[in-house]
Amino acid sequence: MFFYSSLFSTEELHKGIYMTSWVAGSQKGTELLKKVKENNLDAIVIDMKDATGYVVYDSDLDFVDKLGSEEIRIKDKKLEDILNYCKTNDIRTIARIVVAKYPVLTKYDNHKFAVFDKSTNKPSEWVDLFSFEVQDYNIDIATELVEKGFDEINFDYLRFPDKR
């Protein structure tokens, strides 16, 4: 899948691909990464926390351990290799973090962070984005990914409930 992104100014246009964490962590991901450079693309988006609610790399965050929300699909060495290859080849790395749909977090502490369906009074798979704890948690994940070497963070899938 190709995307076009205007980052920080209208003069800076990037063309690249999107990879799921499953693909990025596989041999197919390595092959696709080489094709990025071969086809004069200069960016790659990789899911690092997707809509399943799992953090897909080896995180050092205590809350990830507490939630049990780590499902390593991209091993440390593989992620390091991806980021090094991209840096060497001037490919912008963008970590995608799904924010609002987070089934793992909605089950935590008696659904403390879940948005409830008003008609059924049951918790959904969506977290309350007004919660500072939810915001801080996503920021902590983003900070950790920047420290690992990502150039940019894409906070994706932001959803706020309607009045139903």
Backbone as a chain_set.jsonl record, in Angstrom:
{"seq": "MFFYSSLFSTEELHKGIYMTSWVAGSQKGTELLKKVKENNLDAIVIDMKDATGYVVYDSDLDFVDKLGSEEIRIKDKKLEDILNYCKTNDIRTIARIVVAKYPVLTKYDNHKFAVFDKSTNKPSEWVDLFSFEVQDYNIDIATELVEKGFDEINFDYLRFPDKR", "coords": {"N": [[0.848, -1.161, 0.0], [0.629, 2.155, -0.863], [1.355, 5.46, 0.279], [0.924, 8.971, 0.565], [2.457, 11.647, 2.098], [2.451, 14.752, 3.582], [4.728, 16.292, 5.4], [5.214, 18.471, 8.013], [5.65, 20.641, 6.261], [4.434, 21.989, 3.169], [6.258, 21.573, 1.218], [7.722, 19.302, 1.689], [7.429, 16.223, 0.668], [6.584, 12.887, 1.095], [6.895, 9.536, -0.021], [5.81, 6.284, 0.442], [5.497, 3.048, 2.062], [3.152, 1.017, 3.927], [3.379, -1.209, 6.629], [2.163, -4.019, 8.345], [2.715, -5.162, 11.706], [3.176, -7.873, 11.7], [4.12, -8.412, 9.12], [6.37, -6.699, 9.03], [8.03, -7.9, 10.907], [8.829, -10.185, 9.66], [10.51, -12.239, 7.11], [9.5, -11.453, 4.67], [8.983, -8.788, 5.184], [11.579, -7.764, 5.301], [12.333, -8.092, 2.64], [10.461, -6.387, 1.398], [11.277, -3.958, 2.448], [13.725, -3.541, 1.166], [12.748, -3.13, -1.394], [11.562, -0.678, -1.098], [13.63, 1.23, -1.222], [14.676, 0.556, -3.765], [12.609, 1.38, -5.418], [12.571, 4.093, -5.253], [11.211, 5.157, -3.04], [10.628, 6.778, 0.115], [9.808, 6.447, 2.756], [8.4, 4.638, 5.521], [5.725, 3.159, 7.2], [5.025, 1.534, 10.185], [3.074, -0.688, 12.05], [3.07, -0.41, 15.485], [1.644, -0.499, 17.764], [-1.317, -1.921, 17.518], [-4.806, -2.237, 16.433], [-5.616, -4.452, 17.833], [-4.808, -4.099, 20.335], [-2.346, -4.721, 21.292], [1.065, -4.146, 22.146], [3.692, -4.425, 20.019], [6.383, -4.885, 20.112], [9.402, -5.375, 22.041], [8.809, -3.997, 24.884], [9.845, -1.78, 27.511], [8.186, -0.652, 29.315], [6.518, -0.393, 32.394], [3.715, -0.423, 32.673], [2.838, -1.723, 30.394], [3.67, -4.326, 30.955], [2.118, -4.766, 33.25], [-0.482, -4.691, 32.196], [-0.322, -6.833, 30.489], [-0.051, -6.539, 27.797], [1.772, -6.986, 25.805], [2.839, -8.348, 22.823], [5.135, -9.734, 21.181], [6.017, -9.178, 17.995], [7.869, -8.123, 16.412], [11.037, -8.66, 16.83], [13.704, -7.459, 18.996], [16.298, -7.31, 17.69], [15.563, -7.464, 15.007], [13.954, -5.139, 14.759], [15.885, -3.21, 15.323], [17.592, -3.669, 13.124], [15.867, -2.932, 11.005], [15.45, -0.19, 11.56], [18.099, 0.774, 11.433], [18.777, 0.162, 8.75], [16.963, 1.804, 7.425], [17.768, 4.355, 8.323], [20.368, 4.481, 7.257], [19.728, 4.469, 4.559], [18.272, 6.75, 4.095], [15.48, 6.614, 4.628], [12.446, 7.49, 5.914], [11.175, 6.675, 9.071], [8.159, 5.692, 10.475], [6.217, 5.215, 13.231], [3.249, 3.61, 13.83], [0.632, 4.1, 16.035], [-2.197, 2.834, 17.293], [-4.787, 4.435, 18.906], [-7.442, 4.792, 20.154], [-9.036, 2.414, 19.937], [-8.73, -0.221, 21.931], [-8.733, -3.046, 23.08], [-7.403, -4.556, 25.128], [-6.673, -2.7, 27.147], [-9.187, -1.751, 27.877], [-10.261, -3.712, 29.456], [-8.891, -3.624, 31.788], [-8.638, -3.188, 35.322], [-11.423, -3.429, 36.18], [-12.718, -2.318, 33.943], [-11.922, 0.342, 33.903], [-10.946, 2.278, 32.055], [-12.588, 2.109, 29.885], [-14.964, 3.039, 27.355], [-18.365, 3.202, 27.85], [-21.279, 1.683, 26.518], [-24.155, 3.448, 26.312], [-26.765, 2.509, 25.935], [-26.718, -0.212, 26.568], [-25.19, -0.34, 28.799], [-22.733, -1.607, 28.863], [-19.21, -2.294, 28.678], [-17.18, -1.1, 25.977], [-14.815, -1.788, 23.292], [-13.328, 0.408, 23.183], [-11.303, 3.064, 24.37], [-11.409, 5.69, 26.839], [-10.604, 8.67, 25.676], [-10.371, 11.059, 26.941], [-9.224, 10.609, 29.323], [-6.473, 11.283, 31.292], [-4.63, 9.395, 32.047], [-4.804, 7.444, 30.045], [-3.981, 9.008, 27.882], [-1.347, 9.655, 28.723], [-0.204, 7.114, 28.787], [-0.18, 6.35, 26.054], [1.515, 8.346, 25.126], [3.825, 7.633, 26.51], [4.446, 5.212, 25.224], [4.939, 6.201, 22.652], [7.155, 7.852, 23.183], [9.033, 5.943, 23.971], [9.335, 4.589, 21.546], [10.433, 6.58, 19.905], [12.838, 6.878, 21.232], [13.914, 4.424, 20.576], [14.471, 4.868, 17.957], [12.697, 5.675, 15.924], [11.592, 8.051, 13.485], [9.248, 9.461, 13.458], [5.952, 9.661, 14.887], [2.802, 8.259, 14.396], [-0.156, 8.903, 15.618], [-2.937, 7.139, 15.507], [-6.297, 6.289, 14.476], [-8.091, 7.729, 16.115], [-10.84, 8.181, 18.086], [-13.797, 9.545, 19.299], [-16.548, 9.133, 21.486], [-20.021, 9.398, 20.481], [-23.162, 10.96, 21.443], [-24.864, 8.849, 22.082]], "CA": [[0.0, 0.0, 0.0], [1.396, 3.392, -0.932], [0.73, 6.63, 0.87], [1.615, 10.235, 0.358], [2.352, 12.39, 3.348], [3.11, 16.046, 3.645], [5.17, 16.414, 6.778], [5.754, 19.729, 8.519], [5.499, 21.728, 5.295], [3.912, 21.505, 1.888], [7.379, 21.3, 0.325], [8.327, 18.02, 2.014], [6.502, 15.165, 0.293], [7.164, 11.556, 1.246], [6.177, 8.414, -0.611], [6.29, 5.08, 1.095], [4.593, 1.921, 2.246], [2.678, 0.674, 5.265], [3.546, -2.622, 6.959], [1.682, -4.497, 9.636], [3.811, -5.675, 12.53], [3.444, -9.257, 11.282], [4.956, -8.352, 7.921], [7.652, -6.065, 9.372], [8.838, -8.836, 11.672], [9.09, -11.399, 8.87], [11.427, -12.147, 5.976], [8.807, -10.663, 3.649], [9.207, -7.389, 5.546], [12.946, -7.429, 4.883], [12.302, -7.967, 1.177], [9.718, -5.166, 1.07], [12.11, -2.809, 2.821], [14.683, -3.345, 0.07], [11.999, -2.602, -2.536], [11.304, 0.746, -0.84], [14.768, 1.967, -1.786], [14.759, 0.262, -5.197], [11.537, 2.081, -6.123], [12.681, 5.522, -4.927], [10.319, 5.574, -1.959], [11.477, 7.296, 1.189], [9.159, 6.381, 4.065], [7.734, 3.394, 5.876], [4.883, 3.184, 8.398], [4.936, 0.198, 10.762], [2.232, -0.818, 13.251], [3.801, -0.754, 16.698], [0.516, -0.852, 18.649], [-2.407, -1.94, 16.547], [-6.182, -2.239, 16.946], [-5.838, -5.586, 18.729], [-4.473, -3.636, 21.677], [-1.04, -5.217, 21.722], [2.335, -3.516, 21.832], [4.234, -5.532, 19.229], [7.838, -4.917, 20.245], [9.81, -5.634, 23.42], [8.712, -2.733, 25.612], [10.329, -1.732, 28.89], [7.217, 0.092, 30.122], [5.904, -1.179, 33.458], [2.276, -0.572, 32.476], [2.668, -2.757, 29.366], [3.759, -5.595, 31.689], [0.963, -4.849, 34.149], [-1.646, -5.003, 31.364], [-0.118, -8.037, 29.692], [-0.387, -6.107, 26.439], [2.912, -7.136, 24.901], [2.855, -9.51, 21.938], [6.294, -9.382, 20.365], [5.976, -9.627, 16.602], [9.113, -7.614, 15.825], [12.063, -8.845, 17.858], [14.62, -6.32, 19.151], [17.331, -7.284, 16.648], [14.879, -7.165, 13.744], [13.588, -3.727, 14.783], [17.147, -2.469, 15.205], [18.031, -3.798, 11.73], [14.967, -2.112, 10.182], [15.727, 1.237, 11.802], [19.437, 1.064, 10.91], [18.696, 0.139, 7.29], [16.243, 3.013, 7.006], [18.621, 5.52, 8.576], [21.45, 4.422, 6.276], [19.201, 4.687, 3.213], [17.425, 7.948, 4.108], [14.062, 6.247, 4.62], [11.801, 7.997, 7.125], [10.464, 5.622, 9.799], [6.975, 6.213, 11.154], [5.58, 4.211, 14.073], [1.8, 3.804, 13.943], [0.063, 3.712, 17.32], [-3.651, 2.952, 17.36], [-5.005, 5.042, 20.214], [-8.754, 4.682, 20.801], [-9.5, 1.024, 20.032], [-7.699, -0.853, 22.737], [-9.432, -4.067, 23.854], [-6.663, -4.985, 26.32], [-6.761, -1.655, 28.169], [-10.572, -1.567, 28.344], [-10.572, -4.748, 30.453], [-8.068, -3.376, 32.974], [-9.185, -2.594, 36.547], [-12.886, -3.363, 36.11], [-13.088, -1.462, 32.808], [-11.665, 1.727, 34.331], [-10.686, 3.196, 30.941], [-13.48, 1.795, 28.771], [-16.16, 3.817, 27.041], [-19.527, 2.325, 28.011], [-22.428, 1.876, 25.641], [-25.23, 3.94, 27.172], [-27.999, 1.734, 25.789], [-26.571, -1.527, 27.195], [-24.337, -0.147, 29.973], [-21.626, -2.553, 28.787], [-17.981, -1.678, 28.167], [-16.819, -1.336, 24.587], [-13.377, -2.001, 23.075], [-12.794, 1.75, 22.975], [-10.897, 3.71, 25.616], [-11.788, 7.083, 27.068], [-9.462, 9.514, 25.305], [-10.299, 12.213, 27.841], [-8.462, 10.168, 30.491], [-5.055, 11.652, 31.248], [-3.84, 8.166, 32.156], [-4.774, 6.864, 28.695], [-3.127, 9.888, 27.082], [0.039, 9.49, 29.161], [0.248, 5.783, 28.38], [0.151, 6.412, 24.629], [2.699, 9.202, 25.005], [4.96, 6.82, 26.971], [4.779, 4.288, 24.137], [5.546, 7.018, 21.59], [8.482, 8.277, 23.647], [9.902, 4.768, 23.909], [9.614, 4.3, 20.133], [11.372, 7.608, 19.436], [14.13, 6.512, 21.821], [14.422, 3.276, 19.819], [15.006, 5.37, 16.692], [11.712, 6.107, 14.929], [11.632, 9.472, 13.148], [7.942, 10.1, 13.59], [4.871, 8.864, 15.461], [1.463, 8.48, 13.841], [-1.248, 8.532, 16.515], [-3.98, 6.829, 14.539], [-7.553, 5.716, 14.927], [-8.621, 8.53, 17.221], [-12.302, 8.182, 18.038], [-14.482, 10.0, 20.508], [-17.933, 8.651, 21.409], [-21.101, 10.373, 20.289], [-24.035, 11.089, 22.619], [-25.773, 7.712, 22.213]], "C": [[0.9, 1.232, 0.0], [0.639, 4.507, -0.233], [1.556, 7.849, 0.507], [1.403, 11.067, 1.603], [3.096, 13.705, 3.235], [3.447, 16.31, 5.097], [5.774, 17.788, 7.044], [5.693, 20.895, 7.541], [4.976, 21.141, 3.988], [5.034, 21.163, 0.916], [7.991, 19.921, 0.55], [7.299, 16.909, 1.774], [7.214, 13.824, 0.39], [6.264, 10.526, 0.59], [6.719, 7.144, 0.028], [5.249, 3.999, 1.174], [4.22, 1.784, 3.715], [2.889, -0.825, 5.453], [2.882, -2.925, 8.293], [2.898, -4.979, 10.428], [4.173, -7.1, 12.13], [4.377, -9.276, 10.079], [6.335, -7.789, 8.271], [8.581, -7.027, 10.094], [9.241, -10.085, 10.911], [10.147, -11.158, 7.783], [10.808, -11.327, 4.853], [8.989, -9.167, 3.917], [10.583, -6.913, 5.124], [13.0, -7.221, 3.375], [11.569, -6.698, 0.742], [10.54, -3.914, 1.365], [13.144, -2.511, 1.734], [13.994, -2.748, -1.157], [11.653, -1.119, -2.352], [12.398, 1.577, -1.492], [14.85, 1.773, -3.296], [13.741, 1.056, -6.018], [11.471, 3.569, -5.783], [11.611, 6.02, -3.96], [11.191, 6.005, -0.792], [10.812, 7.306, 2.563], [8.518, 5.015, 4.263], [6.967, 3.605, 7.176], [4.767, 1.749, 8.892], [4.018, 0.253, 11.984], [3.106, -1.209, 14.429], [2.843, -0.998, 17.87], [-0.706, -0.774, 17.759], [-3.772, -2.054, 17.221], [-6.506, -3.468, 17.797], [-5.548, -5.191, 20.171], [-3.112, -4.087, 22.167], [0.103, -4.328, 21.255], [3.17, -4.63, 21.22], [5.756, -5.616, 19.22], [8.151, -5.158, 21.717], [9.878, -4.31, 24.181], [9.267, -2.87, 27.022], [9.356, -1.003, 29.817], [6.53, -0.824, 31.135], [4.422, -1.43, 33.206], [1.966, -1.591, 31.38], [2.708, -4.129, 30.035], [2.534, -5.809, 32.566], [-0.303, -5.251, 33.391], [-1.543, -6.37, 30.689], [-0.392, -7.757, 28.224], [0.774, -6.2, 25.457], [2.78, -8.441, 24.128], [3.952, -9.242, 20.915], [6.194, -10.036, 18.992], [7.214, -9.154, 15.851], [10.165, -7.69, 16.925], [13.049, -7.674, 17.85], [15.627, -6.208, 18.014], [16.724, -6.912, 15.299], [14.506, -5.686, 13.676], [14.828, -2.85, 14.635], [17.66, -2.502, 13.765], [17.18, -2.929, 10.799], [15.329, -0.637, 10.329], [17.1, 1.639, 11.276], [19.441, 1.109, 9.387], [18.042, 1.426, 6.787], [17.096, 4.263, 7.198], [19.729, 5.601, 7.536], [20.977, 4.808, 4.876], [18.233, 5.863, 3.119], [15.937, 7.631, 3.919], [13.478, 6.671, 5.959], [10.993, 6.873, 7.772], [9.352, 6.24, 10.643], [6.324, 5.066, 11.918], [4.1, 4.544, 14.203], [1.327, 3.258, 15.284], [-1.441, 3.937, 17.252], [-3.994, 3.384, 18.782], [-6.337, 4.65, 20.853], [-9.274, 3.251, 20.925], [-8.409, 0.227, 20.715], [-8.331, -1.894, 23.653], [-8.72, -4.501, 25.14], [-6.83, -3.963, 27.447], [-8.183, -1.489, 28.7], [-10.962, -2.601, 29.402], [-9.864, -4.505, 31.783], [-8.884, -2.748, 34.11], [-10.696, -2.342, 36.457], [-13.372, -2.337, 35.088], [-12.921, 0.035, 33.115], [-11.545, 2.712, 33.17], [-11.624, 3.001, 29.746], [-14.572, 2.843, 28.598], [-17.321, 2.832, 27.122], [-20.615, 2.705, 27.02], [-23.606, 2.268, 26.528], [-26.502, 3.113, 27.074], [-27.922, 0.374, 26.49], [-25.827, -1.466, 28.525], [-23.218, -1.195, 30.049], [-20.394, -1.849, 28.228], [-17.742, -2.036, 26.708], [-15.332, -1.666, 24.502], [-12.637, -0.677, 22.923], [-12.453, 2.388, 24.31], [-11.343, 5.169, 25.642], [-10.58, 7.975, 26.794], [-9.373, 10.794, 26.126], [-9.501, 11.876, 29.107], [-6.99, 10.552, 30.326], [-4.165, 10.416, 31.341], [-3.721, 7.473, 30.792], [-3.86, 7.701, 27.796], [-1.66, 9.675, 27.428], [0.61, 8.14, 28.723], [0.645, 5.77, 26.904], [1.376, 7.284, 24.374], [3.945, 8.438, 25.447], [5.4, 5.83, 25.889], [5.477, 5.047, 23.009], [6.97, 7.435, 21.948], [9.467, 7.12, 23.554], [10.287, 4.446, 22.462], [10.56, 5.327, 19.513], [12.769, 7.293, 19.97], [14.752, 5.311, 21.103], [14.925, 3.693, 18.44], [13.999, 5.767, 15.638], [11.795, 7.617, 14.73], [10.331, 10.191, 13.499], [6.952, 9.115, 14.209], [3.567, 9.265, 14.792], [0.451, 7.966, 14.861], [-2.479, 8.365, 15.625], [-5.217, 6.289, 15.233], [-8.058, 6.416, 16.18], [-10.122, 8.606, 17.075], [-12.842, 8.65, 19.376], [-15.942, 9.577, 20.391], [-18.917, 9.781, 21.142], [-22.015, 10.324, 21.517], [-24.978, 9.912, 22.816], [-25.742, 7.084, 23.566]], "O": [[1.836, 1.319, 0.795], [-0.59, 4.484, -0.168], [2.74, 7.748, 0.184], [0.283, 11.174, 2.103], [4.257, 13.737, 2.828], [2.561, 16.524, 5.924], [6.723, 18.205, 6.38], [5.686, 22.047, 7.975], [5.075, 19.937, 3.749], [4.787, 20.527, -0.108], [8.708, 19.42, -0.316], [6.407, 16.692, 2.594], [8.302, 13.642, -0.156], [5.038, 10.626, 0.636], [7.93, 6.956, 0.14], [4.249, 4.019, 0.457], [4.862, 2.341, 4.606], [2.615, -1.616, 4.551], [3.027, -2.17, 9.254], [3.976, -5.175, 9.868], [5.336, -7.494, 12.21], [5.318, -10.068, 10.029], [7.354, -8.341, 7.856], [9.797, -6.971, 9.908], [9.922, -10.953, 11.458], [10.607, -10.036, 7.572], [11.509, -10.589, 4.161], [9.13, -8.377, 2.984], [10.738, -5.79, 4.645], [13.637, -6.286, 2.893], [12.009, -6.013, -0.18], [10.497, -2.937, 0.617], [13.402, -1.348, 1.424], [14.592, -1.95, -1.877], [11.473, -0.394, -3.33], [12.114, 2.52, -2.231], [15.074, 2.736, -4.029], [13.988, 1.365, -7.184], [10.449, 4.221, -5.996], [11.162, 7.162, -4.052], [12.363, 5.637, -0.72], [11.202, 8.08, 3.437], [8.147, 4.334, 3.307], [7.497, 4.164, 8.136], [4.447, 0.847, 8.117], [4.161, 1.125, 12.842], [3.804, -2.222, 14.381], [3.213, -1.638, 18.854], [-1.087, 0.303, 17.301], [-3.872, -1.975, 18.445], [-7.567, -3.519, 18.42], [-5.983, -5.858, 21.109], [-2.758, -3.863, 23.325], [0.109, -3.827, 20.13], [3.341, -5.679, 21.84], [6.341, -6.337, 18.412], [7.245, -5.143, 22.551], [10.881, -3.599, 24.124], [9.175, -3.928, 27.644], [9.675, -0.764, 30.982], [6.027, -1.891, 30.784], [3.92, -2.518, 33.488], [0.931, -2.255, 31.436], [1.889, -4.997, 29.73], [1.98, -6.907, 32.614], [-1.099, -6.052, 33.882], [-2.557, -6.986, 30.358], [-0.895, -8.613, 27.497], [0.757, -5.566, 24.402], [2.628, -9.51, 24.719], [3.712, -8.592, 19.898], [6.274, -11.256, 18.846], [7.57, -9.697, 14.805], [10.173, -6.87, 17.844], [13.211, -6.989, 16.84], [15.795, -5.133, 17.437], [17.306, -6.136, 14.542], [14.717, -5.044, 12.647], [14.811, -1.861, 13.902], [18.112, -1.482, 13.243], [17.712, -2.267, 9.908], [15.491, 0.074, 9.337], [17.253, 2.731, 10.729], [20.047, 2.003, 8.796], [18.519, 2.049, 5.838], [17.136, 5.13, 6.325], [19.997, 6.673, 6.994], [21.728, 5.399, 4.1], [17.46, 5.958, 2.165], [15.237, 8.293, 3.152], [13.96, 6.257, 7.013], [10.216, 6.196, 7.098], [9.573, 7.174, 11.413], [5.925, 4.063, 11.325], [3.742, 5.638, 14.639], [1.587, 2.104, 15.626], [-1.908, 5.072, 17.165], [-3.543, 2.77, 19.749], [-6.348, 4.212, 22.004], [-9.898, 2.915, 21.932], [-7.322, 0.024, 20.173], [-8.457, -1.67, 24.857], [-9.38, -4.784, 26.14], [-7.103, -4.341, 28.587], [-8.364, -1.122, 29.861], [-11.902, -2.376, 30.165], [-10.208, -5.121, 32.792], [-9.721, -1.878, 33.872], [-11.176, -1.221, 36.631], [-14.316, -1.588, 35.34], [-13.689, 0.871, 32.64], [-11.991, 3.854, 33.28], [-11.466, 3.657, 28.717], [-15.038, 3.449, 29.563], [-17.267, 1.754, 26.531], [-20.838, 3.879, 26.725], [-24.007, 1.499, 27.402], [-27.25, 3.027, 28.048], [-28.939, -0.14, 26.955], [-25.834, -2.431, 29.288], [-22.808, -1.614, 31.132], [-20.505, -0.931, 27.415], [-18.064, -3.138, 26.264], [-14.667, -1.809, 25.528], [-11.456, -0.654, 22.576], [-13.214, 2.273, 25.272], [-11.612, 5.782, 24.609], [-9.645, 8.025, 27.593], [-8.395, 11.535, 26.014], [-9.148, 12.772, 29.873], [-6.349, 10.188, 29.341], [-3.071, 10.393, 30.777], [-2.652, 6.975, 30.437], [-3.059, 7.154, 27.038], [-0.823, 9.531, 26.537], [1.774, 8.048, 28.335], [1.695, 5.235, 26.549], [2.182, 6.982, 23.494], [5.005, 8.574, 24.834], [6.596, 5.638, 25.67], [6.487, 4.586, 22.476], [7.874, 7.376, 21.114], [10.602, 7.297, 23.11], [11.428, 4.076, 22.187], [11.399, 4.975, 18.684], [13.76, 7.425, 19.252], [15.975, 5.195, 21.032], [15.708, 2.975, 17.818], [14.397, 6.166, 14.543], [12.036, 8.368, 15.675], [10.329, 11.385, 13.799], [7.096, 7.9, 14.074], [3.265, 10.448, 14.64], [0.219, 6.762, 14.969], [-2.991, 9.335, 15.066], [-5.189, 5.893, 16.398], [-8.406, 5.776, 17.172], [-10.624, 9.051, 16.043], [-12.401, 8.21, 20.437], [-16.518, 9.654, 19.306], [-18.698, 10.935, 21.509], [-21.665, 9.706, 22.522], [-25.846, 9.994, 23.684], [-26.46, 6.115, 23.813]]}, "num_chains": 1, "name": "protein.A"}
